[in-house]
């Protein structure tokens, strides 16, 4: 014969519903020596909350029996047993119910009761798994009000298991969505050492898979709560930089954990509570406020069951009724510290004690959540039976269309109608079960606020609703949330590494989770314009990254312009040179009848000054944005101007050299260097350069071009004039160099000729300057970047032009303007 632990409440009826409730939370110790049977072993630690659940089952049964529209002509009975929150005692109570062998019953005749065809319970996931496996042998369905493990949704293993408590899968998905919404990517996990905790954490890990949330640690709370282990767990929680801590604990486990959390003064964590303890009164005590204020959790939707508070408060009137149960005495002792009857030890109550609504955990009807699940479970069974009674003969679901016989009801028949149940509770909530026996998930998001009286207030700040076949809808009012530690101002940050700012990319830290990373700046020419970018984006062509590497900006276009400081300086120097040349021209023109000017062949002198002026002015053609006409003009003007200048100097040198050579006996060379011959020579030399330029411009003219260069501030697009033909450019420069070299040689040969104003010396010196400038120009031109290439070329033009102007004409102007006494024929002819 199977026997049960003491403590059951029974009421006869046409159909008796079983109920399993943890009225006590500590089972009696087993007899390990097995020498005798342990008789009348009592459970310990009375649980007012669970006793409220038991009374809610009784309230629902009586409410249904008093409802003429539900189960007419059928009276429901109940058999409720204490499970002591242990798997062994829960299974023992369940077996005693279904076999009719419950031996310790109140209000039973001869200690026997009818076998129950359906059971409401159990509260524990682990115990529900054990009971569901065992009851499956007897084909007894059960409707749990608190077991939430997703493992119980396996229809192949638990085909007769139903529940009004949503599966942990929905809660785990809601928790994962909360973490994602808050940006908490580095979290700690704490679970109970039972099936509820293990499966709950597994569901959460599955929901987090594929997201950016990583687990910093996972701590498991042992069931015996050893002090050293609890201290180690809390120390690990405290030292971790993960501020968000997600829990899957039942109330007793949460109570043990937070006793140590408060003891170690851990106040900077954001606790995320599961539904089993988020409204648990034993945890939400004022002593825990510093550590737990701001807790966010998920709770079953709260309900207000009319009449339940009064029913619970008027338990005293039922103490003398035939339905009296033994738990009432323990409740009385718990609430008032006295015994309601003389047969019990302790102080006898006066009889004037009154239970007030809301004055104790037992009568607290402000947070009816699990209590409402019990209520719904009873109504689900009642509606299933009501649907059975509505069956029309010949149209039933069983063999040959038969309908169930309520007087000889089979458990499998109730299970069938439970699967099909679809009704609305007296509180206007729609209830049904899916193919796995699960109801639609519906949660309130609870936030712990601290009142002025330093108590915890459970404030609903959001909702989560999951319909069948969808993950659910999540809503939270952020403005109403109080964060961990009691702050309203700033949301806690729980990350392993702060998101990489724009301009950097994420690089994972070797051997660590993906949430732990370093931020490396983007390479030059690449950007990231979003926080947390994994890769940097290459800027498109003609664009470059800014200094912060957050945006691609057009590459700066660089050329020597008139607005640049260098361009302004060179323009001024060029203009000054042209002005000095013009002034020299005017001086020589004004004094053209003086001996000094006449002795120097004024026609060639004026041509030389005109070519020098063109040399100064051609420098301006190199400044400004290159276009087709300017590129062609600058090189041709430069080449022709300098050839004209060199031709004039070469003519002057030849004249000096031939003039003194012709004074020797037998020499008659003067006829070859007359004015006509000088003009012809200058023209021929210049026409050669003109021909070279025409051929160059015809076949491969200089064109505007772009060139990318890199400097200390990044890449630039340099606008320049491409030579078009290296051969053409080389011929232009080479021809100028050839004339300059010939002029230098001839001037050097004539440097010691007797002449007070030996022009050959001046030409020699000017040619030395000219050649040195252009020899130095070649390496400087090749090595200069960007617009400095053009600047070097302009500098060479101006330097050589100033060298010619000053070396040749400065001494003459000095004599003309400041030493006019030397500007006489007598002085010039003096040897």
C-alpha positions, 0 to 999 in steps of 0.5 A: 500500500502506498502511503502519503505524508501527513497534510491533505485537504479533501472535499467530496464531489461528483468529480474530485480534482487533485492539487499539489502545493508546497505548503511547507518548504522543507521535507522531513529527513529520510530514514537512511538506516531503513530499520523502521518506517518513519511515521507522522514525520512533519514538514517544516517552514510554513509557506503562507504564499503556497497556502494562499494558492491552495485556498485559491483552488478551493475558492475556484472550486466553490465558485464553479459549484455556485455557477449554474452556467458551468457544470450544472448537475455536477459538483466538483470536489478537491483533494489538495496535498502538501508536497514540502517542495521536494521531489520525493514527497511530491511524487508520494502525494501524487501517487497516493491521489491517483491510486486512492491510497491517501491515508492522512486526510481531513474530512474523509471516511475511513481514510479512503477517497476516490481516485482523482482523474486530473491534478493541479500542480506542481509548483516545482519544475523538477518535481513536475518532471518526475510526477509527469513521467510517473503519472503518464503510466496511469494516463493521468493529466496534470495542469501545472500553475508554476512549472515553466521549464521548456523541457515540459513542452516536449509533447512526445515525452509529456503528452498529458502535461498542461500548464497555465504558466508560460514556458521559460522559452518565452521569458528567456526570449523576453530577457534576451530582448531586454538585454539587446534593447538596453545595450547590455552586451556583457552579462552575468548569469546566476541559476538554481541547481535544478531543472528550472535553473538549468533549462532556463539558462539554456533557453536564455543562451539559445535566445542570445545565440546570434546576438552581440550579448556575451556571458561573463560568468555563470554561477550556480546556487547549490540547494543547501546554500553552503556559506563558503560557496555563497561567499565565493559566488557573490565575490565573483559577481562583485569583482566582474565588470558585468553590471547586468546580472540575469537570474533564473532562481526560485524564491528560496534560492533568491533569498539565500543569494541576496542575503549574502549580496547584502552582507557583502554590500554589493550595490552597483549591479543591475539585477534582472529577475525571472518571474519566480522571485521578482514579486517574492515578498521575502526578497523585497524586504527593506533590508535588501533595498540598497542592493536590489532597488531598481531590479527589473524582472518579468512577472506573470500578468497581475489579476484582481480576482473578485472575492478572493481577499474576503475568502482568504480573510474569513478562514476563521469561520471555516475552522469549525466546519467539516472542511477544516484542514490542519494547515489552518492551525499552522497559519494561525500560529504563524500570524498571531503566535498562538494556538486556535485550539487547546490540544496544541502546545503553546498559548491559546488564542483569545478568539478575537483575532481577525485576519485583515486583507493585505496584512500578511503574505497569505492575504496579500492580493495585490500581486495575484500572479501565480495565484491567478494561474491556480485559478485558471488551472481549475477553470480550464479543468472545469471547462474541459469537463463542461465540454465533455458534458455538452457532447452529443451522443454519436458525435463524440471523439471516441469509439463509434462517436461515444461521449464520456460518462461523467460518472465513470470518467477516464483521465485520457478523456479529460486530457483530450478535452483539455487540448481542445479547451478554449474559453474566457475566464471570469476576468475576461482573459482568453485561455487555450493550450497549444499542441504542447500544452502551453498557454499564450505567454503574457508578462508584466515588466516589473521595476522595483521602486523605493517608496517614501516609507523605504519599502519596495513598490512593484511598478509595471513599466512595460509588457511582453505578450507572445501569441502562438507562433511568434516571438512576441511583442516587447514594450517598455516605458524607459522614462519610468524605469529606476535603474540598479542602485536606485538611479533614475538618471543614467542607464547602467552600462554593462559591456566588456569593451565600449563600442568603437567610436567612428573612425575606428574598427573592432578587433577581437581580443584573442582568446576572449568572447566576441564582446571583448575587443580593441578599437584600432584607428582606420588606415589612411584613406579608409573610414568608419562612420558608425559606432562599432564598425567591424571594418573600415570602408575604402574611400572612393577615387578622388576622395580621402579620409579626414583626420578623424577617419569618419568621412571621405572628403574630396582630395584637395586640389593643389596648384600654384595659384595667385592666392598662395603666399608663394604665388603672390611672392613670385608674381611680385618678383616677376612684376618687379623684374619686368618693371626694372627691365622696362625702366632700363629700356626707358633709360636706354631709350632716353639716353640713346644718343649718348656714346655709351648706348650708341657704342653698345648697338642700341638695336640689339640692346633694345631687343635684349631688354624686350626678351628679358621683359618677356622672360620675366612675364612668362613666369606669370604664365606658370601661375594659376590653374593649368588649362590647355592654352596656358600649358601651351603658352608657358613652355613656348613663351619660356623657350622662345623668350630665352632663346631670343635673349641668348641670341642677343647675348651671343650676337653682342659677344661676337661683336666684341670679340670680332671688333678687337680681332679686326684691329690686328694686321691682316684681319678684316672680320668686322664686315661679318658682324654688321647690323644686318648680320646681327639681325639675321643671326638673331632671327635664325637662332630664334626661328630654330626654337620657334620651329621646335615649339611648333613641332612640339605643339603639333604632335604632342603638346603640353596638356593639363594633367592630374597627379596624386602625391602624398604629403604629411596631411594626406594625398593631394591631386596636383594639377600640372602641365604634362610635357606631352613629349619629353623629346620636345621639352628636352629639345627646348631646354637643350637648345637654350643650354646650347646657346648659353654654353656657346655664349659662355665660351665666347665671352670667356675668350673675350674677357681680357680684351682691352675695353674700359667697359669690357662687356665680355666680362659682364656677359661671362659672369651673367652666363655663369649665373645662368648656367649654374641656375639651370644646372641646379634646376634639374635635380630640384625640379625632379625632387620637388613635389606638387606645386613646388615643381612649378615654383622651382621652374619659376625661380630658375626663370626669374633668377637667371633673368635677374642675373642677366639684367643686373650683370649686364645692365646695372653697370651701364645704368650706373654710369648713365645715371650716376656717372655721366662724366664717364658717358663720353666718347673721350672716356670710352676711347681711352685705352 
